[in-house]
Amino acid sequence: MSVDTWTRYQLRRKLFSIGEDFWIENDRGEQVYKVDGKVLRIRETFELQDAGGTAVAVIQAKLLAIQPTMNIERSGQVWATVKKALFTLFRQHYSIHVQNGPVLEAQGDILNHEYEISDGGQVIATISKRWFTVLETYGIAIAPGHDEVLLLASAVCIDEMSERDRDR
């Protein structure tokens, strides 16, 4: 499958922004999703909203978990759980457990936003900072036929958990 047909998005996080709000743009520079960080919550919570402000997914950190974990909810139900692998030798690794669906794998240089998400060994999304010269900007290319909201929300989870690791 040619990556030329993949849908591309750009995430540009604003450093030190109140509430961690940022936009996800398509390859034409149009703002298509907003990640709205909820400041006054006990646990870390983000809403992924469409351009009209409607929540399409809610991302929440799990408070009591052995390994770093975040849930992605859709329509008030847990849709997927993103977990960091406890021990990896050479590459960072996260698993994305989709309810009633596959377990996706994210592997690569996650701290530097250079990794892939795969389903059963087939790459379905590529995340890269190399495509941009602007700090705190990275891209996500998603293969046709895959759920863009799930993959974008998963990338936000992985970004957030890896930032916490970096801050430690």
C-alpha positions in Angstrom: 0.0 0.0 0.0 1.5 3.4 -1.1 1.9 5.9 1.7 1.0 8.6 -0.9 -2.7 7.6 -0.3 -2.5 7.9 3.5 -4.3 10.7 5.3 -1.8 13.1 6.9 -2.3 15.2 10.1 -0.1 17.7 11.9 0.0 18.1 15.7 1.4 21.3 17.0 1.6 21.4 20.8 2.0 24.7 22.4 4.6 24.7 25.1 3.3 25.8 28.5 -0.2 26.3 27.3 -2.9 26.6 29.9 -4.9 23.4 29.8 -2.7 21.8 27.1 -5.1 22.8 24.2 -3.8 22.3 20.7 -5.1 21.7 17.2 -4.6 18.8 14.8 -4.5 20.0 11.2 -4.9 18.1 8.0 -2.3 18.3 5.2 -4.0 21.4 3.8 -3.5 23.3 7.1 -7.2 23.1 8.1 -7.9 22.7 11.8 -9.9 19.4 11.9 -9.6 18.3 15.6 -8.9 20.1 18.8 -7.3 18.5 21.8 -8.8 20.2 24.8 -7.0 19.6 28.1 -9.4 19.8 31.0 -7.6 21.8 33.7 -9.8 21.4 36.7 -10.1 17.7 36.8 -8.6 15.4 39.4 -7.0 13.2 36.8 -5.5 14.1 33.5 -8.3 14.4 30.9 -8.4 15.5 27.3 -11.2 15.8 24.9 -10.7 15.2 21.2 -13.2 17.5 19.5 -14.1 17.9 15.9 -13.8 21.4 14.3 -17.3 22.2 15.5 -16.4 21.6 19.2 -18.2 18.2 19.5 -16.3 15.7 21.6 -15.5 12.6 19.5 -13.3 10.9 22.2 -12.3 11.5 25.8 -8.9 10.5 27.0 -8.2 9.9 30.6 -5.2 8.8 32.6 -5.8 5.8 34.8 -4.9 6.7 38.4 -4.1 3.3 39.8 -2.2 1.3 37.3 1.0 -0.7 37.6 2.2 0.6 34.2 1.4 4.0 32.6 -2.1 3.6 31.2 -4.7 5.9 29.5 -8.3 5.1 28.4 -9.9 6.4 25.3 -13.7 6.7 25.7 -16.3 7.1 23.0 -20.0 7.8 23.9 -19.2 7.3 27.6 -17.7 3.8 27.2 -14.1 2.7 27.2 -13.2 2.2 23.6 -9.5 1.5 23.9 -6.8 1.3 26.5 -3.2 2.5 25.8 -0.5 0.9 28.0 3.2 1.4 28.1 5.2 -1.8 28.2 7.1 -2.2 31.4 10.3 -3.6 30.0 11.8 -3.1 26.6 15.4 -3.4 25.7 16.0 -1.3 22.6 12.7 0.4 21.5 9.9 2.0 23.4 6.7 0.0 23.1 3.0 0.7 23.8 0.0 -1.5 23.2 -3.5 -0.2 22.2 -6.2 -2.6 23.4 -9.3 -1.9 21.4 -12.6 -3.1 23.0 -13.9 -6.0 21.0 -11.2 -5.5 18.5 -7.5 -5.9 17.8 -4.5 -5.1 20.0 -2.5 -2.5 18.1 1.3 -2.0 18.7 3.2 1.2 18.8 7.0 0.9 18.5 10.0 3.0 17.7 11.7 6.0 19.1 8.6 7.3 20.9 10.3 10.0 22.9 11.5 11.6 19.6 8.1 11.1 17.8 9.5 8.6 15.3 7.4 5.4 15.5 4.8 3.3 13.9 1.4 1.8 14.9 0.7 -1.6 13.5 -2.2 -4.1 13.5 -1.1 -7.7 13.3 2.4 -6.7 11.9 0.9 -4.4 9.2 1.8 -0.7 9.7 -1.4 1.4 9.8 0.0 4.7 11.0 3.4 6.4 11.0 4.3 9.2 13.4 7.3 11.4 12.6 8.8 14.7 13.6 11.2 14.6 10.7 8.6 16.0 8.4 8.7 19.4 10.2 11.3 21.9 11.3 9.0 23.6 13.9 9.6 22.5 17.5 6.8 20.5 19.2 5.3 19.6 15.8 4.9 16.1 14.5 2.9 14.4 11.8 0.7 11.3 11.7 0.0 9.5 8.4 -2.9 7.1 8.6 -3.5 4.2 6.1 -6.9 4.3 4.3 -9.7 2.5 6.0 -8.5 2.9 9.5 -10.2 4.9 12.3 -8.5 8.3 12.3 -10.0 9.3 15.7 -8.7 6.1 17.4 -5.2 6.6 15.9 -5.0 10.3 16.6 -6.3 9.8 20.2 -3.8 6.9 20.7 -0.9 9.2 19.5 -2.0 11.9 22.0 -2.0 9.2 24.8 1.4 8.0 23.8 2.7 11.6 23.6 1.4 12.5 27.0 2.7 9.3 28.7 6.2 9.7 27.1 6.3 13.4 28.2 5.6 12.2 31.8 8.5 9.8 31.4 10.8 12.5 30.1 9.9 14.8 33.0 10.9 12.2 35.6 
